């Protein structure tokens, strides 16, 4: 498990599930490698909980972990082998989850098309598990196999049609609770078979359906995929629901028997399986024209239930068969039961809301025929006792009050329709017939008294929601009230109720401006649903007049809400905004808003100006808007607001009204700065043509050169030719612990800094245009094993003083290139430089490739931050102690890091090799004696390389320990290069 996620694998597992892609990127793990590690752990791990958790990862994130069909095929085959090899073991839950994972892969990647052979073998394995009837030790596996087969059948209808007879036989033979899973699978397959018989003319024979249900001519195993599957998608089911029935020639004896057997078995099922089975049986009965009386006992038994799912089932039966098997008394009982359930204070609010949704779609008898509503409506035939359950009570939440009041509105609409002979529901509203008053009934605790039929004042019903708004209460109650008012306006907008809504909203916003946003949303919805409605214009005009009459001190207290409202008023083309602009000018003069300089307030005022100029002619607003913009640009204590006010003032004084309106019109495609600039060009505010920018010119000659700074310029680290004595100020254990923690941190990344000189190339011919160059940018192309390198910048180069990097002091410009290797391997970078010439033109030139050798990646071992105050002796002691601790910890694997240990022998004189080592690796030597040299090197991004060098019989022996095996070839190649150089120096 540590290989996949680390020590805290449970936390890492949760992090992966929350955001899998960022997790993989942060850990630099490829999906294929993660899947491979998971499969390896599944084979070796003993904990069933761990293995099931890993299988859940494969089930939940198939789209992230599998990028191609080959990885899917390998994973599927591996999991299938695990399932078969674990047969007879005790990990039944693990085996069941393997089946779930395999089914997820098969469904997600459409195995019927892409991997038909794998799918056929998998279905055979599932059927083999199913065939072990009454094997109680494998109950979990058999139950999961049933569910997997059902998912495959739902994905590919008709896939298991030839096995239907076997499923019914096994369901009858099973004596445990697993029988319900067999039965549910059989019912699903039977539904698809029935659909296939109805839609395919070749099965319109007398015994075709009986054959499908009872035949077991084909053995259960092995399974063979059918040559073709029927087209049984959701659209064909919908078309079948419109009236297609089973041909009369087809015998339904076995179907009736199967339905009877299933109905007798349903009381033994769990609720979920029960509901699913009944729903599928309803389709079978409805398609074949069988009598639905089979379900009557099911419906009557669920009338008094307190379970919402079973009540839902009863209502679903009522909607599928509206008039087939319920007597009028039973109809009244069902409706009354639903009303009680919807109004009972002990039922959770969400279930009561669902019950009211049922009431809005409840089938009823209207005009002599049964009506199944397709949109919200209400049965006007409810008696007075039933209507009592619809009125709001003190126990109701805001959402319940909203839906109850909405139901009363629908009920009143139905009453009006029935009184008017079905001619327009909204005409029956009578605002003057206020027979209902907002009083408390002691017996029932309702907020409203009972209305007389046809005299219902719907606005009085809003009092229970409107009352909190009179005290400034915000939140869900305000949302519920505005939703309800919009519903009332949609149904009764052509009546006098529109005036009542107008008065209520204007009064509410005037008293409490905090409801401005709700009111604006309400008006926008009214505009969309009733484009010709005068209500938005009337309300905005009244609210604007009311706002500009408010005293300045009172306005400032609720200023953001008032400004939002005034902006909406300014957007109305039929309302003159001059009074708004002059009022804002007076407010700014008489208050300290300009001195306070709040950006949000200034931005809203500028938005009002922009809206006014966008929807009205600037000539009629010239004086008012200019005075306001001048005041903002001169006195407002915010730089951005002042600058934008000056811009608006310049536009108003220099651009025609039509062009200004065209400029300020905001479209969905005019949001970015570049598009707004194009808009400026289109309206002619600036020159329609721009001089073309000078392209970047390429210099073919090798004008510049990048030279590495010699190593002898870099300061060497302190070391000694003897072992340092232990020092009390240096705790070797603390240094070692700090170092291990650093290299194990994923965020710890070592960087390699390459100091270079940038200078003119000696071989480049003289060019007067490039005698002086400016703003040089050195760019290195990104390599696969390196993070992108930040560009190096040089301000200025002059040819006379920058032609050689060896002058002392160097006249060339230094450039430090910071490399972030993702793996310590050599690389070759292409280098390119861009610069500006004396005339301002931009040039680009290629430089010689920059070679990064393996030795360039060598870094000294890090010490704790406290080492900055240590003396050289203390640092030498700390590095020697760290070397010994790392060598022991890596070899014995006690530090949490893997290790690779090897030995390299160089056939050369020890003195020559030792001298060369001291020259090349002087920055990394920890101890240098005649017998032994200790070298410690840090490799990016966070690896360690340790070397012990000793001489024996004219040979140099390098003992090497590292925590990354990939660098071994580079280490050997580097040491062999030292051997060749030492031989060359000896021969010379």
C-alpha angles and dihedrals in degrees: 000000000000090000091061106038110358133241097318092051096155091059091043090051090055090047091052092051092051095052115358100178097051089045092056092046094049092050094040090234121149117221092240093054091048092052090048092052091048092052091049092051091048088058096047107028117100099194110093091201092058093048093049090050090054092048088054088059091056091047097048101042108036090134091058102038101045119059102165141024093251094062090046091052094048093047092047092050092047094051092046090053090050090052094050094044093049093056111131093022126121099244097094094152091053091050090049091052090050088058090049091051092048091050091050091054093046093050097040095052099036097242092186088073104026104031108018095156093052090048092050092051092047093052088050089055091050092049090048089056090048092052092066093087116188092009093144095185089062098043094120092050093048092047091051090047089055091052092047092051090048091053090051090048091051090048094047108024112211095024093121099029094118091056096054095105091052091052093055092047093050091047090055093046096049113098100187135071089274087079089083091060091051090049094048090051091049093050092051092051090045091054091054092045091052091049090050093050092050097048101038113071093203089072095051092112130118100253100030096102093042089051093053093049100044107024119111096167090124110064119239091244139080102031122217123191114242117249091240137003127221119253098252103157129149093267092056090050089052091050089049090053091059093073114298109138137184111278112258092237092068114092113230100189096114091042091056090047092050092048090050092050092049093048090052089052099047096085088064093055128096114253096258095049090042094056093044093051095048091049092054092044090054090060091048092051094044094048094049097044093238119157109271092212086105088078098047095094089047091054096044092048090055098049093088097038123126091205114101094209092055091044086051088053091053091051091046089054089049092052094046094047106023099172106010106098113000122099119216091257091052090048091054090047092053094047093045091049091051091050092050091048091050093050102038110116092211093062115089114259095242091055091048090052090053090050091054089050087056090051091054090056099035114137113243139173113257130167090356097306138085114260122202104193119230092190137027113300139134137229109248091199093080111126124231093264092055092046091058089071092061099061118099118257134196090258095061125105123227092263091050092049089051095052093043092052089045088052090052089051090052090047091052089048090053091048091052092048092051092048093048093046093254094307109134124330101218100059095079095070111118114188094184098052096083099171090143119075131184099253136137119250108212095205098054105016094232123155094222133051121233114277126224112246112270094009099083116140102207094193090063087059090064092062094090090057097034095053095074090049090059086067095046097257111164134188130059095353091059092047091049093050095050092046089052093047090053090050090050092048092051091054101035103022093121093057135071088276088086089067091049091051089048093053094044094050096044091049093047096050093042091054096040116021090188088087092063094106092051091049093049091050089049092052092048090053090049090052091053096046097037109026092176096048115125092205098093093050093046094048096046092047093049094044092048092052090046092050097050089053094058119109115255095243092052091046094054092056091063097022101138092054093046092049091050090053093047090052090057090048090051089054090060107096093203095057119078108232095196092099090051094052094047090047092053089049090054091047092053092048095048099042139053095246094116092051092048090052099198107182094212092055093047091047091053091050090051089048089055090052091048092049092048092050092044096054102029137050112268091218092068092047098038099113098041097045094044093051090050094047093047090053092050094046093049107036111018109112097226124085096212093050091048092050093048091046089054089050092052091046091052091050093049093049098043108031130069120248095249094050091046092052090048091050096049095046105112115214129181089252096048101075108104125076093242092053092049088052088053087051090056090053092048094054091046100244093133135023110299092220131049128198107259115255116251109255122236108270120218120224109212096195119083093252100166135037133201114214125187116237110246116258094237089069091063117087114252122230117247117260137156137222091230136054111271118238117245111270126206092221092058118069107193094194092056092048091049093047091049092050094050091049090051097052091046094055110101089212093056108102123172117217130207116216116204111195110207140171120233112206143145116282113250091217095056113100117242115270120183091208090064098041088113125020131184141203096017113192117195112203127190120199115241118255127208095248096041135071116239110286118232113241119257116234130208121181101204143001129187121196097219094060102028107058101100131039094203099071116114115257090022113242092198122099116255119232122191114205114197114207123195106195116199088197127018098247131126119262142187115222125199109223127208130176130200123193144160122252130220092272095050097258120137120238135185130202137176120240129202114282115269113231117208108197125197092257090056088068094059113119131177119251114271120243127203118277089254089067090077088081096044124105123243091260091054092048091050090050092048093050093049092049090047091050093052093046093048093047092050094042094049096045094046093037092230098129099065094253129111116238140204119200126194142152128227122193122200117201099220141100109290093225095056093046093045091051092050092048090053089052098045101037101030091124093059104040112121098178128013118188133147092259103034140027120193117202125185120189130179116213123201138279092025112313136122133222120191125186132187110195120196134163124231130164097343091314133109113221118203115195107196131195122177140154097227119064095192092077096058094095090050092049092051092046091050093050091047088054088055089051092052092048093048091051090050092050092046092051090049 
